[in-house]
Amino acid sequence: MSEADRTPDDIKADIEHTREELADTAAALAEKADVKARAHEKVEETKARFTHKVDDAKAKVTGTADAARQKASDATPESVATGAQQAAGTATTKAKQNPIPVSLVAGFAAGVVVGWIVWSRR
């Protein structure tokens, strides 16, 4: 359609379409320029990633305690095995009841490992 063939309704529709595109572009730029919101998103993302790593560490600790309990029952006499199982059960229970120290140790260990990897690759 040439410029001469356009009707006023066509021109109005084209103007409205351009306005919508401009509004979308302005909204995208405003979102990109909102530093506070972007920082908040980054904090939430980091918290979620850290929580996931802590949960993994807790699962590993619990799994290791269960494996140690099983090895103790397989390799020792009955009375010693019972004591070892009780100790492993107590450690697992305490870790589940008070996960903050376990989380802190797991977080510290993860930080040490990440720092060591970063340092060794330089």
C-alpha positions as CSV (number, residue, x, y, z in Angstrom):
1,M,0.0,0.0,0.0
2,S,1.5,3.4,-1.0
3,E,1.4,6.5,1.1
4,A,-1.3,8.0,-1.1
5,D,-3.6,5.0,-0.7
6,R,-3.7,5.0,3.1
7,T,-6.9,6.0,4.8
8,P,-7.1,8.0,8.0
9,D,-8.1,4.8,9.8
10,D,-4.9,3.1,8.5
11,I,-2.8,6.0,9.7
12,K,-4.5,6.0,13.1
13,A,-3.9,2.2,13.5
14,D,-0.3,2.7,12.5
15,I,0.1,5.5,15.1
16,E,-1.5,3.3,17.8
17,H,0.8,0.4,16.9
18,T,3.8,2.7,17.1
19,R,2.6,4.0,20.5
20,E,2.3,0.5,21.9
21,E,5.8,-0.4,20.7
22,L,7.2,2.8,22.2
23,A,5.4,2.1,25.5
24,D,6.9,-1.4,25.6
25,T,10.4,-0.1,24.9
26,A,10.1,2.6,27.6
27,A,8.9,0.0,30.1
28,A,11.8,-2.3,29.3
29,L,14.3,0.6,29.7
30,A,12.7,1.6,33.0
31,E,13.0,-1.9,34.3
32,K,16.6,-2.1,33.2
33,A,17.4,1.2,34.9
34,D,15.7,0.2,38.2
35,V,19.0,-0.6,40.1
36,K,17.2,-1.3,43.4
37,A,14.9,-3.9,41.9
38,R,17.8,-5.6,40.0
39,A,19.9,-5.7,43.1
40,H,16.9,-7.2,45.0
41,E,16.5,-9.8,42.3
42,K,20.3,-10.6,42.5
43,V,20.1,-11.0,46.3
44,E,17.1,-13.3,46.0
45,E,18.9,-15.4,43.4
46,T,22.0,-15.7,45.6
47,K,19.9,-16.6,48.6
48,A,18.1,-19.3,46.7
49,R,21.4,-20.7,45.4
50,F,23.0,-20.7,48.9
51,T,19.9,-22.3,50.4
52,H,20.1,-25.1,47.7
53,K,23.8,-25.6,48.5
54,V,23.1,-25.8,52.3
55,D,20.3,-28.3,51.7
56,D,22.7,-30.4,49.6
57,A,25.3,-30.2,52.3
58,K,22.8,-31.3,55.0
59,A,21.8,-34.2,52.8
60,K,25.4,-35.2,52.4
61,V,26.0,-35.0,56.2
62,T,22.9,-37.1,56.9
63,G,23.9,-39.6,54.2
64,T,27.4,-39.8,55.6
65,A,26.1,-40.3,59.1
66,D,23.8,-43.1,57.9
67,A,26.7,-44.7,56.0
68,A,28.9,-44.5,59.0
69,R,26.2,-46.1,61.2
70,Q,25.9,-49.0,58.7
71,K,29.6,-49.5,58.5
72,A,29.9,-49.5,62.2
73,S,27.2,-52.1,62.6
74,D,28.9,-54.3,60.0
75,A,32.5,-54.0,61.3
76,T,32.2,-54.1,65.1
77,P,30.9,-56.3,67.9
78,E,27.3,-55.8,68.9
79,S,27.8,-53.6,72.0
80,V,30.2,-51.2,70.2
81,A,28.0,-51.1,67.2
82,T,25.0,-50.2,69.3
83,G,27.0,-47.3,70.9
84,A,28.2,-46.1,67.6
85,Q,24.7,-46.2,66.1
86,Q,23.4,-44.2,69.1
87,A,26.2,-41.6,68.7
88,A,25.5,-41.3,64.9
89,G,21.8,-41.1,65.6
90,T,22.4,-38.4,68.2
91,A,24.6,-36.4,65.8
92,T,22.0,-36.7,63.0
93,T,19.2,-35.6,65.4
94,K,21.2,-32.6,66.7
95,A,22.0,-31.6,63.1
96,K,18.3,-31.8,62.2
97,Q,17.2,-29.9,65.3
98,N,19.7,-27.1,65.0
99,P,20.6,-26.7,61.4
100,I,22.2,-23.3,61.7
101,P,25.6,-24.4,62.9
102,V,25.6,-27.2,60.3
103,S,24.6,-24.7,57.7
104,L,27.4,-22.3,58.7
105,V,30.0,-25.1,58.6
106,A,28.7,-26.2,55.3
107,G,28.7,-22.6,54.0
108,F,32.2,-22.0,55.3
109,A,33.5,-25.3,53.7
110,A,31.9,-24.4,50.4
111,G,33.5,-20.9,50.5
112,V,36.9,-22.5,51.3
113,V,36.5,-24.9,48.4
114,V,35.4,-22.1,46.0
115,G,38.2,-19.9,47.1
116,W,40.8,-22.6,46.7
117,I,39.5,-23.4,43.2
118,V,39.6,-19.7,42.2
119,W,43.0,-19.3,43.7
120,S,44.4,-22.4,42.0
121,R,43.2,-21.4,38.5
122,R,45.0,-18.0,38.6
